[in-house]
Amino acid sequence: MRSTLVRRTVLTASAVSLVLLSTACGSGKADDKVGGATPTPSGAASSAAPAAKGKTDAELAALLVAEADLPGHQFKPATPAEAAAGATATSDKPACLPLVKAQSMAAPAGKSTGVARTKVVATPKPAAEGASPEEKLKAAMDALGSNATAVTLSSYEGKAAEEAFAALKAAGTACAGGYSVTQGGESGKVSKVGDGTPVTAGDGALAYTVDGDADGEKFTTQLVVVRKGNTLATFSTISLTGKAEQPKAVIDAQVKKLG
């Protein structure tokens, strides 16, 4: 089992608890125009137009993807302790902090007006009735290998969401060679940040594959960020097998709910 830091921070392991619960129950550097954002024609918007108003925690909570939006998945809310933990995460490279925050269920950058969080995992297929001990063990191992995703919504005033998105995009380039993470007195190492499978969604999307090492164990996580207006949706996905897959169904359902 990976260290507390990996389970809790680098791997966004708040989601790991959801994988365990389920078992018990039975391009990163893509252009920010990806997603079909259309530039505003010159002169189309008045400079006197009011700034976009950020959403509150409660308003974002109502927009979080839930069981009704994504059948065949189990959800678990983030705890106050998990939310607080993300706020303490730091990096040896300040430019990489947006990536650290995005993987820790925190607003990636800037001052947000509200944040909402949840954790989701595809419901594992239980062993058939009358299954042999070997078959039950295989079903349990398959469940542990399920992808667990921490979903975070953060909202901003005015152009701050675009600025936070730009900070994440810049971090993907500046931190390609890796960085260290410290949280709660523990540390971990990300060795590489590379391109993830390109995502087309919202007003811009970034997709990263993050490789790291903790206690001698290598891991690969998937990090996707989608901007929809003045809201950022981040998806940080892990697997106890050590290699996660991009959670397309979760991303699609969440972006659809954002409107």
Backbone hydrogen bonds, N-H to C=O, Kabsch-Sander energy under -0.5 kcal/mol:
donor,donor_aa,acceptor,acceptor_aa,energy
7,R,3,S,-2.8
8,R,4,T,-2.0
9,T,5,L,-3.8
10,V,5,L,-0.8
11,L,6,V,-1.5
12,T,9,T,-2.3
13,A,6,V,-0.5
15,A,12,T,-2.5
16,V,13,A,-0.5
17,S,13,A,-1.1
18,L,15,A,-0.7
19,V,15,A,-1.5
20,L,16,V,-2.5
21,L,17,S,-2.1
22,S,18,L,-2.4
23,T,19,V,-2.1
24,A,20,L,-2.2
25,C,21,L,-2.0
26,G,22,S,-0.5
26,G,23,T,-0.8
28,G,207,A,-0.5
30,A,27,S,-4.6
34,V,31,D,-2.4
36,G,33,K,-1.4
37,A,33,K,-0.8
44,A,41,P,-2.5
49,A,46,S,-1.9
60,L,56,T,-2.3
61,A,57,D,-2.4
62,A,58,A,-1.5
63,L,60,L,-1.2
64,L,60,L,-0.7
64,L,61,A,-0.8
69,D,66,A,-1.4
70,L,66,A,-1.1
73,H,70,L,-0.8
74,Q,121,V,-3.1
76,K,119,K,-2.0
78,A,117,R,-0.7
83,A,79,T,-2.3
84,A,80,P,-2.5
85,A,81,A,-2.1
86,G,82,E,-1.4
87,A,83,A,-0.8
87,A,84,A,-0.6
88,T,84,A,-0.6
88,T,85,A,-1.2
89,A,85,A,-0.6
89,A,86,G,-0.8
90,T,182,T,-2.5
92,D,180,S,-1.1
96,C,93,K,-2.3
97,L,94,P,-1.4
99,L,96,C,-0.9
100,V,96,C,-1.8
101,K,97,L,-3.0
102,A,98,P,-2.3
103,Q,99,L,-1.6
104,S,101,K,-1.4
105,M,102,A,-0.6
106,A,101,K,-2.0
112,S,110,G,-0.7
113,T,155,S,-2.8
114,G,155,S,-0.8
116,A,153,L,-2.2
118,T,151,V,-2.1
119,K,76,K,-1.6
120,V,149,T,-2.5
121,V,74,Q,-2.0
122,A,147,N,-0.7
123,T,72,G,-2.7
131,A,128,A,-2.0
136,K,132,S,-2.4
137,L,133,P,-2.2
138,K,134,E,-2.2
139,A,135,E,-2.2
140,A,136,K,-2.1
141,M,137,L,-2.4
142,D,138,K,-2.7
143,A,139,A,-1.9
144,L,140,A,-2.0
145,G,141,M,-1.3
146,S,143,A,-1.6
148,A,238,I,-2.7
149,T,120,V,-3.0
150,A,236,S,-2.6
151,V,118,T,-2.8
151,V,149,T,-0.6
152,T,234,T,-2.3
153,L,116,A,-2.9
154,S,232,L,-2.4
155,S,114,G,-2.0
156,Y,230,N,-2.2
158,G,52,A,-3.0
160,A,157,E,-2.3
163,E,159,K,-1.9
164,A,160,A,-2.4
165,F,161,A,-2.4
166,A,162,E,-2.2
167,A,163,E,-2.0
168,L,164,A,-1.9
169,K,165,F,-2.1
170,A,166,A,-2.5
171,A,167,A,-2.1
172,G,168,L,-1.8
173,T,169,K,-1.0
174,A,170,A,-2.9
175,C,171,A,-2.4
176,A,173,T,-1.2
178,G,175,C,-2.0
179,Y,190,V,-1.9
181,V,188,G,-2.5
182,T,90,T,-2.3
183,Q,186,E,-2.5
186,E,183,Q,-1.8
188,G,181,V,-2.2
189,K,213,D,-1.5
190,V,179,Y,-3.1
191,S,189,K,-0.6
191,S,211,D,-1.6
192,K,211,D,-1.8
193,V,176,A,-1.6
194,G,209,T,-2.9
196,G,207,A,-2.4
201,A,199,V,-0.6
203,D,227,R,-3.6
204,G,201,A,-1.1
204,G,227,R,-0.5
206,L,225,V,-2.7
208,Y,223,L,-3.4
209,T,194,G,-2.3
210,V,208,Y,-0.5
210,V,221,T,-2.7
211,D,192,K,-2.7
211,D,209,T,-0.6
212,G,219,F,-2.4
213,D,189,K,-2.6
214,A,217,E,-2.3
217,E,214,A,-2.1
219,F,212,G,-2.0
220,T,242,G,-3.0
221,T,210,V,-2.7
222,Q,237,T,-1.8
223,L,208,Y,-2.6
224,V,235,F,-2.4
225,V,206,L,-2.4
226,V,233,A,-2.7
227,R,204,G,-2.7
228,K,226,V,-0.5
228,K,231,T,-2.9
231,T,228,K,-1.5
232,L,154,S,-3.2
233,A,226,V,-3.0
234,T,152,T,-2.8
234,T,232,L,-0.5
235,F,224,V,-2.8
236,S,150,A,-2.1
237,T,222,Q,-2.9
237,T,235,F,-0.6
238,I,148,A,-2.6
240,L,144,L,-1.2
242,G,239,S,-2.1
244,A,220,T,-2.0
248,K,246,Q,-1.7
251,I,247,P,-2.5
252,D,248,K,-2.9
253,A,249,A,-2.2
254,Q,250,V,-2.4
255,V,251,I,-2.7
256,K,252,D,-2.1
257,K,253,A,-1.6
258,L,254,Q,-1.5
259,G,255,V,-0.6
259,G,256,K,-1.0
